[in-house]
Amino acid sequence: QPQLVESGGGLVRPGGFLTLSCTASGLSLDRHSMAWLRQAPEKEREKVACINPTGSAANYGDSAKARFAILRDNAKNTVSLQMNLLEPADTGVYYCARVRLRETCDSEDSYDLWGQGTQVTVSS
């Protein structure tokens, strides 16, 4: 069964940094835009970053701009999210998701596969 698996979450202090990884098995990513989204208690699900198929362009949610970077390695079938200057508001479960073929990062709710999520907790 094709799947995406996130890893790299954990506990980090405010102002710290963390890198999340998403590895695909049983499917390819090189023709798809890829996104990172997060879900926190009492908050709506938020798309924090998205990258186009070649990795030449990306966009970010307002809360992630200037602090996060989304990267991909199509040869390894992976997508990463580098998070810096972390804040307590960044706490949540982070998911990677594959955007459907012929859709772009500008498309909303156009994902055909999700990972299981990895927990990020920012606390002193």
C-alpha positions as CSV (number, residue, x, y, z in Angstrom):
1,Q,0.0,0.0,0.0
2,P,1.5,3.4,-0.9
3,Q,2.2,5.6,2.1
4,L,3.9,8.7,3.4
5,V,5.7,8.6,6.7
6,E,6.7,11.6,8.7
7,S,9.6,11.7,11.2
8,G,11.7,14.1,13.2
9,G,9.1,15.6,15.5
10,G,9.8,16.1,19.2
11,L,10.1,18.6,22.0
12,V,12.0,21.8,21.4
13,R,12.5,25.0,23.3
14,P,11.2,28.3,22.0
15,G,13.7,29.8,19.6
16,G,15.0,26.4,18.7
17,F,15.0,24.6,15.4
18,L,13.8,21.2,14.1
19,T,13.7,19.4,10.8
20,L,10.9,17.1,9.8
21,S,11.2,14.5,7.0
22,C,8.6,12.8,4.9
23,T,9.5,9.6,3.1
24,A,7.3,8.0,0.4
25,S,7.1,4.3,-0.3
26,G,5.1,2.6,-3.0
27,L,4.6,5.9,-4.9
28,S,6.6,8.6,-6.5
29,L,6.7,12.3,-5.7
30,D,8.6,13.8,-8.6
31,R,5.5,14.8,-10.6
32,H,3.7,16.2,-7.6
33,S,3.7,19.4,-5.5
34,M,4.1,18.5,-1.9
35,A,2.8,20.2,1.2
36,W,3.3,20.3,5.0
37,L,0.2,21.0,7.1
38,R,-0.3,21.1,10.8
39,Q,-3.1,20.5,13.3
40,A,-3.2,21.9,16.8
41,P,-5.8,21.6,19.5
42,E,-8.4,24.3,19.3
43,K,-7.1,25.5,15.9
44,E,-8.1,24.8,12.3
45,R,-5.8,22.8,10.1
46,E,-3.2,25.1,8.5
47,K,-1.0,24.6,5.4
48,V,2.4,25.8,6.5
49,A,4.4,25.2,3.3
50,C,4.2,23.8,-0.2
51,I,6.8,23.1,-2.9
52,N,6.5,22.5,-6.6
53,P,7.5,19.2,-8.3
54,T,11.1,20.3,-9.2
55,G,11.8,22.2,-6.0
56,S,12.3,25.5,-7.8
57,A,9.4,27.3,-6.1
58,A,7.7,27.2,-2.8
59,N,5.2,29.1,-0.7
60,Y,4.5,29.4,3.0
61,G,1.7,30.3,5.3
62,D,1.9,33.6,7.0
63,S,3.1,32.1,10.3
64,A,5.9,30.2,8.6
65,K,7.3,32.9,6.3
66,A,11.0,33.8,7.1
67,R,11.2,30.9,9.6
68,F,10.5,27.7,7.7
69,A,11.9,26.2,4.6
70,I,10.5,23.3,2.6
71,L,12.9,21.1,0.6
72,R,12.7,18.0,-1.5
73,D,15.0,15.3,-2.8
74,N,13.2,13.5,-5.6
75,A,15.9,10.9,-6.0
76,K,15.3,9.8,-2.4
77,N,11.5,10.4,-2.7
78,T,11.6,12.6,0.4
79,V,10.3,16.1,1.5
80,S,11.7,18.0,4.4
81,L,10.6,20.9,6.5
82,Q,13.2,23.0,8.2
83,M,11.8,25.0,11.1
84,N,13.7,27.8,12.9
85,L,12.9,30.3,15.7
86,L,10.2,28.0,16.8
87,E,7.4,29.4,18.9
88,P,4.8,27.7,21.2
89,A,2.2,28.5,18.6
90,D,4.0,26.1,16.2
91,T,3.0,23.2,18.4
92,G,0.9,20.6,16.7
93,V,0.8,17.5,14.6
94,Y,2.6,18.0,11.3
95,Y,1.5,16.1,8.2
96,C,3.0,15.8,4.7
97,A,0.6,15.5,1.8
98,R,0.9,14.8,-1.9
99,V,-0.9,17.2,-4.3
100,R,-2.8,15.6,-7.1
101,L,-1.3,15.4,-10.6
102,R,-1.7,18.6,-12.6
103,E,-2.6,20.5,-9.5
104,T,-0.3,23.1,-8.0
105,C,0.5,24.6,-4.6
106,D,-2.1,27.2,-5.3
107,S,-4.8,24.5,-5.3
108,E,-6.7,24.1,-2.1
109,D,-7.6,20.7,-0.6
110,S,-6.2,18.8,-3.6
111,Y,-4.3,16.1,-1.9
112,D,-4.5,12.4,-2.8
113,L,-2.3,11.0,0.1
114,W,-1.5,12.0,3.6
115,G,1.1,10.8,6.1
116,Q,0.2,9.7,9.7
117,G,1.7,12.9,11.2
118,T,4.5,13.7,13.7
119,Q,4.1,15.7,16.9
120,V,6.0,18.9,17.4
121,T,5.9,20.5,20.8
122,V,7.5,23.9,21.5
123,S,7.8,24.5,25.2
124,S,10.2,25.7,27.8
